[in-house]
Amino acid sequence: MEFQDLQIMAEQERTRRKAIRIHCCTSSGCQASGALELFHQLQAAVEAAGQNERVDIIGVGCMGFCGQGPMVSVEADGVLFEHVRPEQAPEIIASLDGGPCNVKQGDHAHPFFARQMHIVRRNGGVIDPERIEEYIAVGGYQALYHVLHEMSPAEVIDAITRSGLRGRGGAGYPTGLKWATVAKSPGERKFVICNGDEGDPGAFMDRSILESDPHLILEGMSIAAYAVGADQGYLYVRGEYPLAIARLQKAIAQARKHDLLGSQIFDTSFNFRVDIRVGAGAFVCGEETALIASIEGRRGQPRPRPPYPAEHGLWGYPTLINNVETFGNIAPIITNGADWYAGIGTERSKGTKVFALTGKVRNTGLIEVPMGMTIREIVEELGGGTPDGTPVKGVQTGGPSGGCIPEALFDTPVDYESLAEVGSIMGSGGMVVMDATTNMVEIARFYMEFCMDESCGKCIPCRTGTVQMYRLLSKISAGQATAADLATLEQLCHLLRETSLCGLGQSAPNPVQSTLRYFREEYERLLRKRVTINLTSR
């Protein structure tokens, strides 16, 4: 496909659009709240009102403010409706001509919206994710065309390096450096893998991006493949994301039809094929070597590193692995320039980060904010504090691999180094708010139970250590532990961190260590409870 063909497709899409576009969120989260029925009722209301030639109902991806869903927005005048019920569809359509409307309206000036900065999520809730023409109409695949015709692979890698982009999967490894390593690694073939195995409790960032803007990820993967010299890509997505998988399948088919995937893309010598691999829901497959094993058809278990996948990956060939959000940043960086991206965020953490803001917070949903925004700004301004005004006790970032941060440290900026300093991690982007009623020992126990269940069992420290730590936490929680048990728990934290094979076991102690560090009184109170019980029984 030539660039002119893209421009024609974009113009045709703009011409096809009707005077009024009504966006209805059809993400999997909203579907659980009746969004599909609402979507069909909106279409029926347009038909009944004789507005087919004027009004278009667009099924879009996540609009972000999940706690207010299902949501509907009118593109022309910016009106936003929240908590919409299917039976309210005729009322919304009638309001287009000045009719009365009692459907709850949202406010785009609300801090939840106003404090965000969308890069990866710029098309979320705006375009129809199942129409490639809509993605092209907002500039889609132009970055790929520019790269293939005007940049060498080395220049692409240099742009990503200068942008300061770091991996959004959790570790924060410099993306440009990883790409450069794969590019210079010798091999007859090279692969690109998108890690969509999002398994953190309470996290739904990658799912939302894949459901809302699948072509953005395909374009990012294609640019990466050109830069490192790969001709085959794999999207690894967990089976619990059926809508994301369905939309990716449709997006791949559309891209192939228009010669944006496959052979001689944009009339160049660049060939790139993308296939989907569905994971069985094993948390450990988020670790890159376990993910590779799963794609190869083996049990998803990690292996020792080095060698790293960049040198010896899928079927022994150099392999680039980045997560969904990382690939979502690539096209915007190419389009707007490395300096533009490097100007966002902090000195060492550039760009934005997508978070799933959940827990005891008034405004739950998906947010994208510049790196460096403080936890307090996120929880109190965007999140609106707790629903009932109960004081916030802390926030847990990074999922089972992260830590619990107390309210006293909420002025900590959200960036890789700052979170590490207070005993947590960025992770893939889960952010769970806890109020004053939260039992922090139970929180640590919950995450340890998760790690215990998800341990692949390959190495003894993780396989048995997580079990012993869970039993100790259960004993403490029940008020049956001694000071010696607490000391043993702390020793096991050190043991797992230093001797486990992969990141699952190495980071499993984080919730325990952070709660011991900041909420130790809650552990000691339960130890005193045992002493009191023993004295009473005498």
MOMO-V8871 format. One record per backbone hydrogen bond with DSSP energy under -1.0 kcal/mol. CO is the residue of the C=O (numbers start at 1). NH is the residue of the N-H. Records with the same first field share a line. If there is no record, write none. Layout:
BEGIN
CO->NH, NH
END
This chain:
BEGIN
2->6
3->7
4->8
5->9
6->10
7->11
8->12
9->13
10->14
11->15
12->16
13->17
20->56
21->75
22->58
23->73
24->60
27->31
28->32
30->33, 35
31->34
34->38
35->39
36->40
37->41
38->42
39->43
40->44
41->45
42->46
43->47
44->48
45->49
46->51
47->50
51->54, 55
54->20
56->22
58->24
60->26
64->66, 366
65->68
66->69
68->83
70->84
71->25
72->81
73->23
74->78
79->74
80->106
81->72
85->88
86->89
88->92
89->93
90->94
91->95
93->96
94->97, 99
95->98
104->82
107->110
110->113, 114
111->115
113->116
123->126, 127
128->131
131->135
132->136
133->137
135->140
136->139
139->142
141->145
142->146
143->147
144->148
145->149
146->150
147->151
152->156
153->157
154->158
155->159
156->160
157->161
158->162
159->163
161->164
165->175
173->167
174->178
175->179
176->180
177->181
178->182
179->183
180->184
190->231
191->320
192->234
193->322
194->196, 236
195->324
196->198, 238
200->203
204->208
205->209
206->210
207->211
208->212
209->213
214->218
215->219
216->220
217->221
218->222
219->223
220->224
221->225
222->226
223->227
224->228
225->229, 230
231->273
232->192
233->275
234->194
235->277
236->196
237->279
238->241
241->245
242->246
243->247
244->248
245->249
246->250
247->251
248->252
249->253
250->254
251->255
252->256
253->257
254->258
255->260, 261
256->259
262->272
264->267
270->265
272->262
273->233
275->235
277->237
279->239
282->285
283->286
284->287
287->291
288->292
289->293
290->294
291->295
292->296
293->298
294->297
299->301
308->311, 312
309->319
313->316
314->317
317->313
318->191
320->193
322->195
323->327
324->328
326->329
329->333
330->334
331->335
332->336
333->337
337->341
338->342
339->343
341->344
344->351
349->346
351->371
353->369
355->367
356->431
357->365
358->433
359->361
364->67
365->357
367->355
368->117
369->353
370->373
373->414
374->378
375->379
376->380
377->381, 382
378->383
379->385
383->363
385->362
391->436
393->407
394->434
395->405
396->432
398->401
399->402
403->397
405->395
406->409
407->410
409->412
410->376
412->375
413->415
414->372
415->419
416->420
417->421
418->422
419->424
420->423
429->356
430->398
431->358
432->396
433->360
434->393, 394
435->438
439->443
440->444
441->445
442->446
443->447
444->448
445->449
446->450
447->451
448->452
449->453
450->454
451->455
459->463
460->464
461->465
462->466
464->468
465->469
466->470
467->471
468->472
469->473
470->474
471->475
472->476
473->477
474->478
475->480
476->479
482->486
483->487
484->488
485->489
486->490
487->491
488->492
489->493
490->494
491->495
492->496
493->497
494->498
495->499
496->500
502->506
503->507
504->508
507->510
509->513
510->514
511->515
512->516
513->517
514->518
515->519
519->522
520->524
521->525
522->526
523->527
524->528
525->529
526->530
527->531
528->532
529->533
530->534
531->535
532->536
533->537
END
